[in-house]
């Protein structure tokens, strides 16, 4: 499912007149470019390169910002998404790329049309941006997204492993619903778009990908402490198949009984017979407010 347009593109328009390199858009061109740069895709990073410019253009369309608003791209690679962003006039554009050889390629290809930052997206200082967009390596997609959500990034457009995307957007009652789903909804709202076949990448991964958008919550967070909230979720979802009547006592402070705790959180009367994946995020937000200051991150229950 997608509401985006996919205007046609060419490598000349992607790289820009006078560029030293063209942006590779086919598997053979990607392999040749990587060989010329001495780059071998990292299995440890889950590194694959998008070779479908129409997918890149669909991602760029989802940024939905006018020119003049700062945007950051994570994982510039060989520039197919960078080119799509520039074709739509998006920028000023900062591109974060971990591999120095790819960073040099991007600088040579796009020149002063972009700013390239060489560094790891998990640790580098993120520049202020109204949107962040990226085709994220499978091995680090989740921690990168969580970092962006926690930073209250206004808009995050991502292409990640399909399973991860669907866990982020899952609702109560789904087998994919869990801590990641609730944390992503703590910080904002998620919408998923098209599924991307593995044939759109080189090397070809073993799984499908999916495009999604996370929009940050504009109002204050509904929990007093994010670390305490994460600890609550950790304790309850570590035994997600158990009923909550067996799990809530792990959080009961002092002499307060679980029934009283659930009542003050406004949970439904049948809460004790339900499992963690059956409660909506709002129930967990309410529980965190009731427990504010009474549970520490990483403490033993």
C-alpha positions in Angstrom: 0.0 0.0 0.0 1.4 3.4 -0.9 0.1 6.9 -1.5 3.3 8.1 -3.1 4.2 8.9 -6.7 7.1 7.4 -8.5 8.3 9.8 -11.2 10.8 8.4 -13.6 14.4 9.2 -13.2 17.7 8.9 -14.9 21.3 8.5 -13.7 22.3 11.8 -15.3 19.6 13.8 -13.4 20.4 11.9 -10.3 24.0 12.7 -10.1 23.8 16.2 -11.6 25.6 17.8 -14.5 29.4 17.5 -14.3 29.4 14.9 -11.5 32.4 12.7 -11.4 30.2 9.6 -10.8 26.8 8.5 -11.9 24.5 6.9 -9.3 24.3 3.1 -10.0 20.8 1.9 -10.3 21.1 -1.7 -11.5 22.6 -4.8 -9.8 25.5 -4.9 -12.3 26.2 -1.2 -11.9 26.1 -1.5 -8.1 28.5 -4.5 -8.1 30.9 -2.6 -10.5 30.8 0.5 -8.3 31.5 -1.4 -5.1 34.3 -3.3 -6.8 35.8 0.0 -8.0 35.6 1.4 -4.4 37.0 -1.8 -2.8 33.8 -2.2 -0.8 32.4 -5.6 0.1 28.9 -5.5 1.6 29.0 -6.3 5.2 26.9 -9.4 6.3 27.5 -8.3 9.9 25.7 -5.0 9.2 23.1 -6.6 7.0 24.2 -4.3 4.3 22.4 -4.3 0.9 22.1 -1.5 -1.7 18.8 -0.4 -3.1 18.8 -0.7 -6.9 15.2 0.5 -7.6 15.0 4.3 -8.1 11.2 4.1 -8.1 11.3 2.8 -4.5 13.7 5.6 -3.6 11.4 8.2 -5.1 8.5 6.8 -3.2 10.5 7.2 0.1 11.4 10.8 -0.9 7.8 11.6 -1.5 6.9 10.5 2.0 9.3 13.2 3.5 6.5 15.7 2.6 8.6 18.8 3.4 9.0 21.9 1.2 12.5 23.1 0.2 14.5 24.9 2.8 13.6 22.5 5.7 16.6 20.5 7.0 16.6 16.7 6.3 19.0 14.0 7.3 19.6 10.8 5.4 21.0 7.8 7.3 23.2 5.4 5.3 23.8 7.2 2.0 25.4 4.2 0.4 25.8 4.7 -3.4 23.3 7.6 -3.5 20.1 6.2 -5.0 18.0 7.7 -2.2 20.1 10.8 -2.0 19.5 11.4 -5.7 15.7 10.9 -5.2 15.6 13.5 -2.4 17.6 16.0 -4.4 15.3 15.6 -7.5 12.4 16.6 -5.3 14.2 19.7 -4.1 14.5 18.4 -0.5 17.1 20.0 1.6 19.4 21.3 2.9 20.4 17.6 3.1 22.9 16.0 5.4 23.9 12.4 4.7 25.4 10.2 7.4 27.5 7.3 6.0 29.6 5.0 8.1 31.9 3.7 5.4 34.6 6.3 4.5 34.9 5.0 0.9 31.2 5.4 0.4 31.2 8.8 2.1 33.9 10.0 -0.4 31.8 8.6 -3.3 28.8 10.6 -2.2 30.9 13.8 -1.8 32.4 13.4 -5.3 29.1 12.5 -6.8 26.9 15.2 -5.3 29.4 17.9 -4.4 28.1 20.9 -2.4 24.5 19.8 -3.0 24.8 17.7 0.2 26.7 17.7 3.5 28.3 14.3 4.2 29.0 13.2 7.8 31.2 10.1 8.2 30.1 8.2 11.3 27.9 5.6 12.9 24.3 6.6 13.1 24.1 5.0 16.5 26.7 7.3 18.0 27.3 10.3 15.8 25.8 13.6 16.8 22.6 13.9 14.8 22.2 17.3 13.1 18.9 19.1 13.7 16.4 18.0 11.1 12.7 18.2 10.4 12.8 14.7 8.9 15.2 11.8 8.8 15.0 9.2 6.0 17.0 6.1 5.5 17.3 2.5 4.1 18.6 1.0 7.3 20.9 -2.0 7.6 18.9 -4.9 9.1 21.3 -5.6 11.9 21.0 -2.1 13.4 17.7 -0.8 12.2 15.8 -1.2 15.5 18.3 0.7 17.7 18.7 3.4 15.1 14.9 3.9 14.9 14.6 3.9 18.7 17.3 6.6 18.9 15.4 8.7 16.4 12.1 8.2 18.1 13.6 9.1 21.5 15.1 12.2 20.0 11.6 13.3 19.1 12.5 13.5 15.4 9.4 15.1 13.8 9.2 12.7 10.9 11.1 9.5 10.2 10.8 7.8 6.9 12.3 4.3 7.0 12.8 1.2 4.9 13.6 -1.8 7.1 13.1 -5.5 7.2 9.4 -6.2 6.9 9.2 -8.1 10.2 10.7 -5.1 12.1 8.4 -2.6 10.4 5.4 -4.7 11.3 6.5 -5.1 14.9 6.8 -1.3 15.2 3.3 -0.8 13.9 1.6 -3.8 15.5 -1.5 -3.3 17.6 -2.9 -5.2 20.6 -3.8 -8.8 20.0 -1.2 -9.3 17.3 1.6 -11.8 17.8 4.0 -9.1 16.6 2.8 -6.6 19.2 5.2 -6.1 22.1 7.6 -3.7 23.7 8.9 -2.2 20.4 5.3 -1.5 19.3 4.5 0.3 22.6 7.7 2.3 22.7 7.2 3.5 19.1 3.7 4.6 20.0 4.9 6.2 23.2 6.9 8.6 21.0 4.4 9.0 18.1 2.3 7.3 15.5 3.3 4.8 12.8 2.0 4.1 9.3 3.3 1.4 7.0 3.3 1.6 3.2 4.5 -0.6 0.4 6.3 -3.9 0.8 9.6 -4.1 -1.1 10.7 -7.4 -2.7 14.2 -8.5 -2.0 15.0 -8.3 -5.7 15.2 -4.5 -5.3 18.5 -4.9 -3.5 22.1 -6.0 -4.2 23.2 -8.2 -2.6 19.7 -9.7 -2.5 18.6 -10.2 1.1 16.7 -13.3 2.2 13.7 -11.2 3.5 11.4 -8.6 2.2 11.4 -5.0 3.4 8.8 -2.4 4.1 8.5 1.4 4.0 7.0 3.2 6.9 6.7 6.6 8.5 6.8 7.6 12.2 5.4 11.0 13.2 6.5 12.3 16.5 4.0 13.1 19.3 3.6 16.9 19.5 2.1 16.9 23.1 4.1 15.9 26.2 4.9 12.2 26.6 2.1 10.3 28.4 4.6 8.8 31.0 6.7 10.6 33.6 9.9 8.6 33.1 10.9 6.7 29.9 13.5 4.5 31.7 10.9 3.5 34.3 8.4 2.8 31.6 10.8 0.6 29.7 11.5 -1.3 32.9 7.7 -1.9 33.4 7.5 -3.3 29.9 10.5 -5.4 30.3 9.1 -7.1 33.4 5.7 -7.7 32.0 6.7 -8.8 28.5 9.5 -11.1 29.7 6.8 -13.6 30.3 4.3 -12.5 27.8 2.3 -15.8 27.7 1.4 -15.6 31.4 -1.7 -13.9 32.5 -1.4 -10.4 34.0 -2.7 -11.6 37.4 0.6 -13.5 37.7 2.7 -10.7 36.3 1.5 -7.5 37.9 2.7 -8.5 41.4 6.2 -8.0 40.1 5.4 -4.3 40.0 3.4 -3.9 43.1 5.1 -1.3 45.4 5.1 -1.8 49.1 1.8 -3.2 50.4 -0.3 -2.2 47.5 -2.1 -5.1 45.9 -2.3 -5.7 42.2 -6.1 -5.2 42.1 -5.7 -1.8 43.6 -2.9 -0.9 41.2 -4.9 -2.0 38.1 -7.9 -0.1 39.4 -6.0 3.1 39.8 -4.7 2.6 36.3 -8.2 2.3 35.0 -7.7 -1.2 33.6 -10.8 -3.2 32.7 -12.3 -5.5 35.3 -11.0 -8.7 33.4 -7.4 -7.5 33.4 -6.2 -10.5 35.4 -7.2 -13.0 32.8 -5.5 -11.1 30.0 -2.0 -11.3 28.7 0.5 -8.5 28.1 -0.1 -8.4 24.3 -3.8 -7.8 24.8 -3.5 -4.4 26.5 -3.4 -1.2 24.4 -0.5 1.2 24.9 -2.8 3.6 26.8 -3.2 1.1 29.6 0.6 0.9 30.0 0.9 4.6 29.9 -1.7 4.9 32.7 0.1 2.2 34.7 3.4 4.1 34.4 1.7 7.2 35.8 0.4 5.3 38.8 3.9 3.8 39.5 5.8 7.1 38.9 8.9 7.2 41.1 8.2 3.7 42.5 10.1 1.5 40.1 13.7 2.0 39.0 15.3 1.0 35.7 17.1 -2.3 35.8 16.1 -3.1 39.4 15.0 -6.6 40.5 11.4 -7.3 41.1 
